[in-house]
Amino acid sequence: MNRAFDALRATLRARPGSLHLFAATVRERDALLATGLDPRRNEGRDEDRIFAGAWLESPGADAFGLVDRNGETSRATGVQRHTLGAYLRARPGPWTLVATAALQLGRQRPAGPDPAPERRRIHAFLLSGQAGYTPRPADGPAVGARLDYLSGDDRPDDDTDRAFDTVFATNHPFYGHMDLFLDIPAQTGGRGLVDAVAQVSLRHGVWTARADLHYLALARPDAHGERRLGLELDLGAARTLAPGIELSGGYSVFRPAAAAPGPGLALGSETLHWGYLQVTASF
């Protein structure tokens, strides 16, 4: 999918925080590879989609509101969605505590060859909590844990859609480095997602190493009553070669569980492997 945002942004600063406002029109077109590299078949959608919002930032807490109008996804058309939420953070001593909550309201029409004439009501939510301990001095093991819950819908025939949509999220930092969950709720069949993470990292001199273990599950059971998606282990290490230059690499493995082969994900039953090696230069 090729996507373009034409937007305006304004920031109002006043101690102790600031207010960020933005409004964008969104244009989306099919990816050329999916249409056989023929520009004439590269059809557009969401030509009149509006995405706008406000973010109120302060030292210990943020609040935000997002408006998505006339949107289209693989699950719905005519999306009129409002997302309201808050982001809290605290650093008592060596601890870092973070909590996020968001509520989605609005209406949308289910997608399909014969879209339903009536729009379903949107009533979905996201909850996330994270705690981390970093020793002082920083050279030493740091540990943390996080729990993310994205609500799901296991009653697609009623008048309410309870599946939380991450909209234009960059999900890579949250649900595993293998990026198996980039399009939520479409990839989980609208049944939401639960991600419980245990983390440990170690910094020593120019070296940093990290390990994250994810337990992934559906928020609502699939048609077979299954919720377990699987386990993902992400290992990574980085070394500073020179000021502004870093060498990093990693290896990840995902072991699927009973719900992983289901529609949307179609991850199959075989263990998946992935790795990378990169050099990052900052100027």
C-alpha positions as CSV (number, residue, x, y, z in Angstrom):
1,M,0.0,0.0,0.0
2,N,1.3,3.4,-1.0
3,R,0.1,6.1,1.5
4,A,0.6,9.9,1.5
5,F,-0.3,12.5,4.2
6,D,-0.8,16.1,3.4
7,A,-0.9,17.8,6.8
8,L,-0.7,20.9,8.9
9,R,0.7,20.9,12.4
10,A,0.7,23.5,15.1
11,T,2.4,23.4,18.6
12,L,1.4,25.7,21.5
13,R,4.0,25.8,24.3
14,A,3.1,26.9,27.8
15,R,4.8,25.7,31.0
16,P,4.8,23.0,32.2
17,G,3.7,21.3,28.9
18,S,2.6,21.8,25.3
19,L,-0.3,21.2,23.0
20,H,0.2,19.6,19.6
21,L,-2.6,19.9,16.9
22,F,-2.6,18.3,13.5
23,A,-4.9,17.7,10.6
24,A,-4.2,15.6,7.5
25,T,-5.8,14.3,4.3
26,V,-4.8,10.8,3.5
27,R,-4.4,9.3,0.0
28,E,-3.8,5.6,-0.4
29,R,-3.1,3.5,-3.5
30,D,-2.5,-0.2,-4.2
31,A,1.1,-1.2,-4.2
32,L,2.5,-1.5,-7.7
33,L,3.9,-5.0,-7.1
34,A,0.4,-6.2,-6.2
35,T,-1.0,-4.8,-9.5
36,G,1.7,-6.3,-11.7
37,L,3.7,-3.0,-12.1
38,D,0.9,-1.6,-14.2
39,P,0.2,2.0,-13.1
40,R,-3.2,1.9,-14.8
41,R,-4.3,-0.8,-12.3
42,N,-3.0,1.1,-9.3
43,E,-6.3,2.1,-7.9
44,G,-6.8,4.8,-5.2
45,R,-9.0,4.6,-2.1
46,D,-9.6,6.9,0.9
47,E,-9.4,9.9,-1.4
48,D,-11.5,12.0,1.1
49,R,-10.1,10.5,4.3
50,I,-9.4,13.0,7.1
51,F,-7.1,12.2,10.0
52,A,-6.8,14.8,12.8
53,G,-5.9,15.0,16.4
54,A,-4.6,16.7,19.5
55,W,-1.9,15.7,22.0
56,L,-1.5,17.4,25.3
57,E,1.9,16.8,26.8
58,S,3.1,17.4,30.4
59,P,6.0,16.1,32.5
60,G,4.2,13.1,34.0
61,A,1.0,12.6,31.9
62,D,-0.2,13.1,28.3
63,A,-3.7,13.1,26.9
64,F,-4.7,12.6,23.3
65,G,-7.6,12.6,20.9
66,L,-7.7,11.3,17.3
67,V,-10.4,11.6,14.7
68,D,-10.5,9.3,11.6
69,R,-13.2,10.1,9.1
70,N,-14.2,8.5,5.8
71,G,-11.6,5.8,6.3
72,E,-11.4,2.4,4.7
73,T,-9.6,-0.8,6.0
74,S,-9.6,-4.4,5.0
75,R,-12.4,-4.9,7.6
76,A,-14.5,-1.8,7.2
77,T,-15.6,1.1,5.0
78,G,-17.0,4.5,5.9
79,V,-15.1,4.6,9.1
80,Q,-16.0,7.4,11.5
81,R,-13.8,6.7,14.5
82,H,-12.7,8.7,17.6
83,T,-9.9,7.5,19.8
84,L,-9.4,9.1,23.3
85,G,-6.6,8.2,25.6
86,A,-4.0,9.0,28.2
87,Y,-0.3,8.1,28.7
88,L,1.2,8.1,32.3
89,R,4.8,7.8,33.3
90,A,6.9,8.0,36.5
91,R,10.5,7.4,37.4
92,P,10.7,6.6,41.2
93,G,14.4,5.9,41.8
94,P,15.8,3.2,39.5
95,W,12.2,2.2,38.4
96,T,10.4,3.3,35.3
97,L,6.6,2.9,35.3
98,V,4.4,3.5,32.2
99,A,0.6,3.1,31.7
100,T,-1.5,3.7,28.6
101,A,-5.3,3.6,28.1
102,A,-7.3,4.3,25.0
103,L,-11.0,4.1,24.1
104,Q,-12.4,4.0,20.6
105,L,-15.9,5.1,19.7
106,G,-17.8,5.7,16.4
107,R,-19.4,3.8,13.6
108,Q,-18.2,1.8,10.5
109,R,-19.7,-0.4,7.9
110,P,-18.3,-4.0,7.5
111,A,-16.3,-4.5,4.3
112,G,-17.1,-7.2,1.8
113,P,-18.4,-7.8,-1.7
114,D,-21.9,-6.8,-0.4
115,P,-21.3,-4.3,2.4
116,A,-24.0,-4.2,5.0
117,P,-26.1,-1.1,4.7
118,E,-26.1,-0.4,8.5
119,R,-23.0,0.8,10.2
120,R,-21.8,-1.0,13.3
121,R,-21.1,0.9,16.5
122,I,-17.4,1.0,17.6
123,H,-16.7,0.4,21.2
124,A,-13.2,-0.8,21.7
125,F,-10.2,-0.2,24.1
126,L,-6.5,-0.6,24.7
127,L,-4.8,-1.1,28.0
128,S,-1.0,-1.3,28.5
129,G,1.2,-1.4,31.6
130,Q,5.0,-1.5,31.9
131,A,7.5,-1.6,34.7
132,G,11.3,-1.6,34.4
133,Y,14.3,-1.6,36.8
134,T,17.6,-0.1,35.8
135,P,20.5,-0.3,38.2
136,R,22.7,2.6,39.0
137,P,25.3,2.9,37.6
138,A,23.8,1.8,34.3
139,D,26.4,-0.9,33.7
140,G,24.6,-4.0,34.9
141,P,21.5,-6.1,34.2
142,A,18.2,-4.2,33.8
143,V,14.8,-6.1,33.9
144,G,11.3,-5.2,32.9
145,A,7.8,-6.5,32.1
146,R,5.0,-5.2,30.0
147,L,1.4,-6.3,29.3
148,D,-0.6,-5.0,26.3
149,Y,-4.3,-5.8,25.8
150,L,-6.1,-4.8,22.6
151,S,-9.8,-5.6,22.8
152,G,-11.3,-8.1,20.3
153,D,-14.7,-9.0,18.9
154,D,-16.0,-12.5,18.8
155,R,-19.6,-11.6,17.8
156,P,-19.3,-10.2,14.3
157,D,-23.0,-10.5,13.7
158,D,-24.2,-8.0,16.3
159,D,-24.3,-4.2,16.0
160,T,-21.1,-3.5,18.0
161,D,-17.5,-3.8,16.8
162,R,-15.3,-4.3,19.9
163,A,-11.9,-4.8,18.0
164,F,-9.4,-2.1,18.8
165,D,-7.7,-0.7,15.6
166,T,-4.1,0.6,15.9
167,V,-4.9,2.9,12.8
168,F,-1.5,4.1,11.5
169,A,0.6,2.6,14.3
170,T,4.3,1.6,14.0
171,N,3.9,-1.7,15.8
172,H,7.5,-2.9,15.5
173,P,8.6,-1.8,19.0
174,F,5.7,-3.5,20.7
175,Y,4.6,-7.0,19.5
176,G,7.9,-8.6,18.6
177,H,10.8,-7.8,16.3
178,M,9.6,-10.3,13.7
179,D,6.7,-7.9,12.8
180,L,4.1,-10.7,12.7
181,F,1.5,-8.3,14.0
182,L,1.7,-5.1,12.0
183,D,-2.0,-4.8,11.0
184,I,-4.2,-5.1,14.0
185,P,-7.1,-6.0,14.1
186,A,-7.1,-7.4,10.5
187,Q,-4.3,-10.0,11.2
188,T,-6.1,-11.4,14.2
189,G,-9.5,-11.6,12.5
190,G,-10.8,-8.8,14.7
191,R,-10.2,-10.9,17.9
192,G,-7.7,-8.5,19.5
193,L,-4.3,-9.2,20.9
194,V,-2.7,-9.9,24.3
195,D,1.1,-9.5,24.5
196,A,2.9,-10.4,27.8
197,V,6.6,-9.5,27.7
198,A,9.5,-10.3,30.0
199,Q,12.7,-8.3,29.2
200,V,16.3,-8.3,30.4
201,S,19.2,-6.2,29.1
202,L,22.8,-5.7,30.0
203,R,25.1,-2.8,29.2
204,H,28.9,-3.1,29.7
205,G,31.2,-0.5,28.2
206,V,30.6,-0.3,24.4
207,W,28.4,-3.4,24.4
208,T,24.6,-3.7,24.9
209,A,22.7,-7.0,24.9
210,R,19.0,-7.6,25.2
211,A,16.5,-10.5,25.3
212,D,12.7,-10.2,25.1
213,L,10.3,-13.1,25.5
214,H,6.7,-12.5,24.2
215,Y,3.7,-14.6,25.1
216,L,1.1,-13.8,22.4
217,A,-2.6,-14.6,22.5
218,L,-6.0,-13.5,21.1
219,A,-8.0,-11.3,23.4
220,R,-11.2,-13.3,22.3
221,P,-11.1,-17.0,21.3
222,D,-11.3,-18.0,17.7
223,A,-14.0,-20.2,16.1
224,H,-12.4,-23.3,17.7
225,G,-12.2,-21.8,21.1
226,E,-8.4,-21.3,20.9
227,R,-6.6,-18.1,22.1
228,R,-2.9,-19.1,22.2
229,L,-0.9,-17.6,19.3
230,G,2.6,-18.6,20.4
231,L,6.0,-17.5,21.9
232,E,8.5,-15.2,20.4
233,L,12.1,-14.8,21.6
234,D,14.0,-11.8,20.4
235,L,17.8,-11.6,21.1
236,G,19.9,-8.6,20.2
237,A,23.3,-7.1,20.7
238,A,25.0,-3.8,19.7
239,R,28.5,-2.4,19.9
240,T,29.6,1.2,19.6
241,L,32.3,1.3,17.0
242,A,32.9,5.1,17.1
243,P,31.0,8.2,18.1
244,G,27.7,8.0,16.1
245,I,28.4,4.6,14.6
246,E,26.9,1.4,16.0
247,L,27.0,-2.2,14.8
248,S,24.0,-4.3,15.8
249,G,22.5,-7.7,15.1
250,G,19.8,-10.0,16.4
251,Y,18.0,-13.3,16.1
252,S,14.3,-14.1,16.7
253,V,12.4,-17.3,16.8
254,F,8.6,-17.7,16.9
255,R,7.0,-21.0,18.1
256,P,3.3,-21.0,17.0
257,A,0.5,-22.3,19.2
258,A,-3.0,-23.5,18.4
259,A,-4.5,-20.2,17.2
260,A,-1.6,-19.2,15.0
261,P,-2.7,-21.0,11.7
262,G,-6.1,-19.3,11.8
263,P,-7.5,-16.9,9.2
264,G,-5.8,-13.5,9.0
265,L,-2.5,-14.6,10.6
266,A,-2.1,-17.9,8.7
267,L,1.3,-18.5,10.4
268,G,1.1,-22.2,10.1
269,S,2.4,-24.7,12.6
270,E,6.2,-24.6,11.8
271,T,8.7,-22.6,13.9
272,L,9.8,-19.4,12.3
273,H,13.3,-17.9,12.3
274,W,14.6,-14.4,11.5
275,G,17.8,-12.5,11.9
276,Y,19.5,-9.2,11.0
277,L,22.8,-7.4,11.0
278,Q,23.2,-3.6,10.4
279,V,25.4,-0.6,10.9
280,T,23.8,2.7,12.0
281,A,25.5,6.0,11.5
282,S,24.2,9.2,13.1
283,F,25.3,12.6,12.0
